[in-house]
C-alpha cells in the first residue's frame, strides 16, 4: 500500500469491511448505485465546462447538455444501475440538465485549475512527522484568489456543520497548502440537491492548522487499522444499497 485518498479514508470510516471488499479483495460490483452514477456524470460535465472556460472557449448550454448525455449514457454501459424508489434513468437525466442549467447561469471567473491531481507526502503540519504512504487525489476546482471548490450531489441539503467538518475539504485544504505554500483563502462546497425542484446551495468554510493536524492523525489511525487488517462490518442506513451485501452476509456466516 503506497497511498491514501479521501475516498479511501471515508469508505474505511463508513465500513471497514466494505473497504476490504473494494480496495483489497477488489470484488466485482453487481450493480452501481444511481447516486454514484449520477454524481459521476454531473462531475464529468462540470469538469468539461470548467476546462473550456479555463481555455477561454465559448460554451453553449446545449453543448453542455450533450456532454452530460454522453457521460450519463457511459455510466449505464456494462453495469446495472440500482435506482431508488421513484427514480428512473430518464428522470435523473432531466434533473441533471436542470442542475447544469442553474449552474451555467451563475456568474463565474476563469478557473485557475480544474481537476488538479496531486501526490503529496502525509506530513503533520505541527510536528513534522511523516506517514509511510502518500496522500493522493484531485481538487475539483481552484479559482483565482486561492478559493478551493468541491462539488457534491445530495438528496438533502448539506448543513453548515457538515461543511465545516467534511473530510474532503480538510484534505484539499492540506493539499493546497503543500502545493502553494499558503492556506487557501476560502473553501467552497457547491451542493447540487436532488429535490423535486433541484437547487444549488453554496457553503463557504475554512480550515486551521489544527484541522490539518487532526486530518493527519486520522489518516495515521486508518492506515494502522488497514495494515493490522482490522476489517469489520459497520451497520448503517447505507447497508440497504451496498454492492457487497452478499459477501458481507458470507463474512458474517449467514
Sine and cosine of phi, psi and omega as CSV:
sin_phi,cos_phi,sin_psi,cos_psi,sin_omega,cos_omega
0.00,0.00,0.81,-0.58,-0.08,-1.00
-0.85,-0.52,-0.05,1.00,0.00,-1.00
-0.39,-0.92,0.27,-0.96,0.15,-0.99
-0.75,-0.66,0.55,-0.83,0.11,-0.99
-0.85,-0.53,0.21,-0.98,0.06,-1.00
-0.89,0.47,-0.60,0.80,0.02,-1.00
-0.89,0.46,-0.68,0.73,0.03,-1.00
-0.90,0.43,-0.69,0.73,-0.01,-1.00
-0.90,0.44,-0.70,0.72,0.01,-1.00
-0.89,0.46,-0.65,0.76,-0.02,-1.00
-0.92,0.38,-0.66,0.75,0.03,-1.00
-0.89,0.46,-0.64,0.77,0.03,-1.00
-0.93,0.37,-0.58,0.82,0.02,-1.00
-0.93,0.38,-0.75,0.66,-0.01,-1.00
-0.28,-0.96,0.96,-0.26,-0.01,-1.00
-0.84,0.54,-0.55,0.83,0.00,-1.00
-0.94,0.35,-0.63,0.78,0.05,-1.00
-0.90,0.44,-0.61,0.79,0.09,-1.00
-0.84,0.54,-0.71,0.70,0.00,-1.00
-0.87,0.49,-0.73,0.68,-0.02,-1.00
-0.87,0.49,-0.64,0.77,-0.11,-0.99
-0.99,0.12,-0.73,0.68,-0.16,-0.99
-0.99,-0.15,-0.41,0.91,-0.02,-1.00
-0.98,-0.22,-0.81,0.59,0.02,-1.00
-0.98,0.22,-0.42,0.91,-0.01,-1.00
0.79,0.61,0.75,0.66,0.01,-1.00
-0.94,0.34,0.62,-0.79,0.05,-1.00
-0.92,0.39,0.54,-0.84,0.00,-1.00
-0.99,-0.13,0.80,-0.60,-0.03,-1.00
-0.95,0.31,-0.25,0.97,0.02,-1.00
-0.36,-0.93,0.16,-0.99,0.08,-1.00
-0.85,-0.53,0.76,-0.65,0.02,-1.00
-0.90,0.44,0.65,-0.76,-0.04,-1.00
-0.86,0.50,-0.57,0.82,0.00,-1.00
-0.89,0.45,-0.64,0.77,0.02,-1.00
-0.93,0.37,-0.69,0.72,0.00,-1.00
-0.90,0.44,-0.69,0.73,-0.01,-1.00
-0.91,0.42,-0.71,0.70,0.01,-1.00
-0.88,0.48,-0.63,0.77,0.01,-1.00
-0.91,0.41,-0.68,0.73,0.00,-1.00
-0.91,0.42,-0.67,0.74,0.00,-1.00
-0.91,0.41,-0.67,0.74,0.03,-1.00
-0.87,0.49,-0.67,0.75,-0.01,-1.00
-0.89,0.45,-0.67,0.74,0.01,-1.00
-0.91,0.41,-0.66,0.75,0.03,-1.00
-0.90,0.44,-0.65,0.76,0.02,-1.00
-0.88,0.48,-0.70,0.71,0.03,-1.00
-0.86,0.50,-0.69,0.72,0.00,-1.00
-0.88,0.48,-0.74,0.68,-0.06,-1.00
-0.92,0.38,-0.60,0.80,0.02,-1.00
-0.91,0.42,-0.63,0.77,0.04,-1.00
-0.93,0.36,-0.60,0.80,0.05,-1.00
-0.92,0.38,-0.58,0.81,0.06,-1.00
-0.87,0.49,-0.62,0.79,-0.01,-1.00
-0.99,0.11,0.02,1.00,0.03,-1.00
0.98,0.21,0.30,0.95,-0.02,-1.00
-0.99,0.10,0.61,-0.79,0.11,-0.99
-0.98,0.22,0.72,-0.70,-0.03,-1.00
-0.81,-0.59,0.74,-0.68,0.07,-1.00
-1.00,-0.10,0.41,-0.91,0.03,-1.00
-0.90,0.43,-0.59,0.81,0.01,-1.00
-0.89,0.46,-0.65,0.76,0.03,-1.00
-0.92,0.40,-0.63,0.78,0.04,-1.00
-0.89,0.46,-0.64,0.77,0.05,-1.00
-0.87,0.49,-0.65,0.76,0.00,-1.00
-0.91,0.42,-0.62,0.78,0.05,-1.00
-0.90,0.44,-0.70,0.72,0.03,-1.00
-0.88,0.47,-0.70,0.72,0.02,-1.00
-0.84,0.54,-0.67,0.74,0.00,-1.00
-0.92,0.40,-0.67,0.74,0.02,-1.00
-0.91,0.41,-0.66,0.75,0.00,-1.00
-0.91,0.41,-0.63,0.77,0.06,-1.00
-0.88,0.48,-0.68,0.73,-0.02,-1.00
-0.90,0.45,-0.58,0.82,0.01,-1.00
-0.89,0.46,-0.44,0.90,-0.06,-1.00
-1.00,-0.03,-0.03,1.00,-0.01,-1.00
-1.00,0.10,0.74,-0.68,0.15,-0.99
0.96,0.29,0.12,0.99,0.02,-1.00
-0.45,-0.89,0.43,-0.90,0.03,-1.00
-1.00,-0.03,0.75,-0.66,0.05,-1.00
-1.00,-0.01,0.79,-0.62,0.04,-1.00
-1.00,-0.08,0.94,-0.33,-0.02,-1.00
-1.00,-0.04,0.53,-0.85,0.09,-1.00
-0.99,0.15,0.16,-0.99,-0.03,-1.00
-0.83,0.56,0.79,-0.61,0.03,-1.00
1.00,0.04,-0.18,0.98,0.00,-1.00
-1.00,0.07,0.51,-0.86,0.20,-0.98
-0.60,-0.80,0.30,-0.95,0.05,-1.00
-0.87,0.49,-0.62,0.78,-0.01,-1.00
-0.91,0.40,-0.69,0.72,-0.01,-1.00
-0.89,0.46,-0.65,0.76,0.01,-1.00
-0.94,0.35,-0.58,0.82,0.04,-1.00
-0.90,0.44,-0.67,0.74,0.04,-1.00
-0.91,0.42,-0.68,0.73,0.00,-1.00
-0.88,0.47,-0.66,0.75,0.01,-1.00
-0.86,0.51,-0.66,0.75,0.01,-1.00
-0.94,0.35,-0.57,0.82,0.06,-1.00
-0.90,0.44,-0.67,0.75,0.01,-1.00
-0.91,0.41,-0.70,0.72,0.00,-1.00
-0.90,0.43,-0.58,0.81,0.04,-1.00
-0.90,0.44,-0.68,0.74,0.04,-1.00
-0.88,0.47,-0.69,0.73,-0.04,-1.00
-0.94,0.34,-0.64,0.77,-0.05,-1.00
-0.87,0.49,-0.53,0.85,-0.06,-1.00
-0.99,0.15,-0.17,0.99,-0.01,-1.00
-0.97,0.25,0.54,-0.84,0.08,-1.00
-0.91,0.42,0.49,-0.87,-0.04,-1.00
-0.50,-0.87,0.33,-0.94,0.18,-0.98
-0.90,-0.43,0.43,-0.90,0.01,-1.00
-0.85,0.53,0.80,-0.60,-0.03,-1.00
-0.91,0.41,0.44,-0.90,0.09,-1.00
-1.00,0.09,-0.62,0.78,0.00,-1.00
-0.44,-0.90,0.55,-0.83,-0.02,-1.00
-0.81,-0.59,0.78,-0.63,-0.02,-1.00
0.70,0.71,0.83,0.56,-0.06,-1.00
-0.98,0.22,0.91,-0.42,0.02,-1.00
-0.97,0.24,0.45,-0.89,0.07,-1.00
-0.52,-0.85,0.54,-0.84,0.15,-0.99
-0.72,-0.69,0.94,-0.33,-0.15,-0.99
-0.75,-0.66,0.44,-0.90,0.10,-1.00
-0.95,0.31,0.53,-0.85,0.13,-0.99
-1.00,0.06,0.96,-0.28,-0.03,-1.00
-0.81,-0.59,0.75,-0.67,0.08,-1.00
-0.92,0.39,0.87,-0.49,-0.09,-1.00
-0.94,0.34,-0.20,0.98,-0.02,-1.00
-0.98,-0.19,-0.73,0.69,-0.10,-1.00
-0.99,-0.16,-0.34,0.94,-0.05,-1.00
1.00,0.09,-0.02,1.00,0.04,-1.00
-0.86,0.50,0.56,-0.83,-0.07,-1.00
-0.79,-0.61,0.68,-0.74,0.06,-1.00
-0.99,0.12,0.24,-0.97,-0.07,-1.00
-0.99,0.12,-0.06,1.00,0.01,-1.00
-0.84,-0.54,0.29,-0.96,0.06,-1.00
-1.00,-0.01,0.26,-0.97,0.12,-0.99
-0.97,-0.24,0.86,-0.51,-0.06,-1.00
-0.84,-0.54,0.46,-0.89,0.06,-1.00
0.27,-0.96,-0.30,-0.95,0.11,-0.99
-0.51,-0.86,0.52,-0.86,0.01,-1.00
-0.99,-0.11,0.80,-0.61,-0.07,-1.00
-0.82,0.58,-0.75,0.66,-0.10,-0.99
-0.39,-0.92,0.66,-0.75,0.15,-0.99
-0.84,-0.55,0.84,-0.54,0.00,-1.00
-0.99,-0.11,0.39,-0.92,0.10,-0.99
-0.87,0.50,0.64,-0.77,-0.11,-0.99
0.99,-0.12,0.17,0.98,0.11,-0.99
0.90,0.43,0.69,0.73,0.09,-1.00
-0.97,-0.25,0.82,-0.57,0.03,-1.00
-0.99,-0.11,0.78,-0.62,-0.08,-1.00
-0.88,-0.48,0.73,-0.69,0.06,-1.00
-0.84,-0.54,0.72,-0.69,0.01,-1.00
-0.97,-0.24,0.69,-0.72,0.00,-1.00
-0.70,-0.71,0.52,-0.86,0.21,-0.98
-0.92,-0.40,0.63,-0.77,-0.05,-1.00
-0.50,-0.87,0.33,-0.94,0.07,-1.00
-1.00,0.06,-0.41,0.91,0.04,-1.00
-0.75,-0.66,0.52,-0.86,-0.03,-1.00
-0.87,0.50,0.77,-0.64,0.05,-1.00
-0.94,0.35,0.71,-0.70,-0.06,-1.00
-0.99,0.14,0.26,-0.97,0.08,-1.00
-0.85,0.53,-0.67,0.74,-0.01,-1.00
-0.89,0.45,-0.64,0.77,0.04,-1.00
-0.88,0.47,-0.68,0.73,0.01,-1.00
-0.90,0.43,-0.64,0.76,-0.03,-1.00
-0.92,0.38,-0.37,0.93,-0.07,-1.00
-0.89,-0.45,0.11,0.99,-0.06,-1.00
-0.91,0.42,0.77,-0.64,-0.07,-1.00
-0.89,0.46,-0.68,0.74,-0.05,-1.00
-0.88,0.47,-0.69,0.73,0.00,-1.00
-0.90,0.43,-0.59,0.81,0.07,-1.00
-0.90,0.43,-0.70,0.72,0.03,-1.00
-0.89,0.46,-0.65,0.76,0.00,-1.00
-0.94,0.33,-0.54,0.84,0.09,-1.00
-0.90,0.44,-0.68,0.73,0.05,-1.00
-0.88,0.48,-0.73,0.69,-0.03,-1.00
-0.88,0.47,-0.67,0.75,0.00,-1.00
-0.88,0.47,-0.68,0.74,-0.02,-1.00
-0.90,0.44,-0.64,0.77,0.01,-1.00
-0.93,0.37,-0.66,0.75,-0.06,-1.00
-0.95,0.31,-0.64,0.77,-0.13,-0.99
-0.94,-0.35,-0.01,1.00,0.03,-1.00
0.86,0.52,0.53,0.85,0.10,-1.00
-0.30,-0.96,0.45,-0.89,0.00,-1.00
-0.96,0.27,0.46,-0.89,0.08,-1.00
-0.92,0.40,0.52,-0.85,0.02,-1.00
-0.93,0.37,-0.57,0.82,-0.08,-1.00
-0.42,-0.91,0.53,-0.85,0.16,-0.99
-0.92,-0.38,0.85,-0.53,-0.07,-1.00
-0.89,-0.46,0.80,-0.60,0.06,-1.00
-0.96,-0.29,0.87,-0.49,0.03,-1.00
-0.97,-0.26,0.93,-0.36,-0.12,-0.99
-0.97,-0.24,0.91,-0.42,0.09,-1.00
-1.00,0.00,0.96,-0.29,-0.14,-0.99
-1.00,-0.09,0.82,-0.58,-0.08,-1.00
-1.00,0.02,0.89,0.45,0.13,-0.99
-0.99,0.12,0.09,-1.00,0.12,-0.99
-0.84,0.54,-0.61,0.79,0.15,-0.99
-0.94,-0.35,0.99,-0.15,-0.08,-1.00
-0.83,0.56,0.53,-0.85,0.04,-1.00
-0.57,-0.82,0.27,-0.96,0.06,-1.00
-0.87,-0.49,0.82,-0.57,0.02,-1.00
-0.90,-0.44,0.79,-0.62,-0.01,-1.00
-0.93,-0.36,0.80,-0.60,0.03,-1.00
-0.84,-0.54,0.66,-0.75,0.05,-1.00
-0.90,-0.43,0.64,-0.77,-0.05,-1.00
-0.54,-0.84,-0.11,-0.99,0.00,-1.00
-0.46,-0.89,0.17,-0.98,0.05,-1.00
-0.71,-0.70,0.54,-0.84,0.06,-1.00
-0.97,-0.24,0.12,-0.99,0.03,-1.00
-0.86,0.50,-0.59,0.81,0.01,-1.00
-0.91,0.43,-0.53,0.85,0.06,-1.00
-0.91,0.41,-0.66,0.75,0.02,-1.00
-0.93,0.37,-0.54,0.84,0.07,-1.00
-0.92,0.39,-0.66,0.75,0.06,-1.00
-0.90,0.44,-0.60,0.80,0.05,-1.00
-0.88,0.47,-0.69,0.72,0.05,-1.00
-0.88,0.48,-0.72,0.69,-0.02,-1.00
-0.90,0.44,-0.62,0.78,0.04,-1.00
-0.91,0.43,-0.69,0.73,0.04,-1.00
-0.86,0.51,-0.64,0.77,0.01,-1.00
-0.90,0.44,-0.66,0.75,0.01,-1.00
-0.93,0.37,-0.66,0.75,0.04,-1.00
-0.90,0.44,-0.69,0.72,0.02,-1.00
-0.87,0.50,-0.67,0.75,0.02,-1.00
-0.89,0.45,-0.65,0.76,0.02,-1.00
-0.90,0.44,-0.66,0.75,0.00,-1.00
-0.91,0.41,-0.72,0.69,-0.02,-1.00
-0.92,0.39,-0.47,0.88,0.04,-1.00
-1.00,0.07,0.02,1.00,0.00,-1.00
0.85,0.53,0.71,0.70,0.08,-1.00
-1.00,0.01,1.00,0.04,-0.04,-1.00
-0.85,-0.52,0.86,-0.51,-0.02,-1.00
-0.50,-0.87,0.45,-0.89,0.00,-1.00
-0.97,0.25,0.61,-0.80,0.08,-1.00
-0.84,-0.54,0.97,-0.25,-0.08,-1.00
-0.94,0.35,0.67,-0.74,0.05,-1.00
-0.32,-0.95,-0.02,-1.00,0.03,-1.00
-0.90,0.44,-0.31,0.95,-0.03,-1.00
-0.98,0.22,-0.20,0.98,-0.04,-1.00
-0.88,0.47,-0.56,0.83,-0.08,-1.00
-0.91,0.41,-0.39,0.92,0.01,-1.00
-0.95,-0.32,0.24,0.97,-0.08,-1.00
-0.97,0.25,0.71,-0.71,0.01,-1.00
-0.95,0.33,-0.27,0.96,-0.10,-0.99
-0.93,-0.37,0.53,0.85,-0.04,-1.00
-0.89,0.46,-0.62,0.78,-0.02,-1.00
-0.93,0.36,-0.79,0.62,0.05,-1.00
-0.89,0.45,-0.46,0.89,0.06,-1.00
-0.92,0.40,-0.70,0.72,0.05,-1.00
-0.88,0.47,-0.64,0.77,0.03,-1.00
-0.90,0.44,-0.64,0.77,0.04,-1.00
-0.88,0.48,-0.60,0.80,0.00,-1.00
-0.98,0.22,-0.16,0.99,-0.02,-1.00
0.99,0.11,0.36,0.93,-0.01,-1.00
-0.97,-0.22,0.00,0.00,0.00,0.00
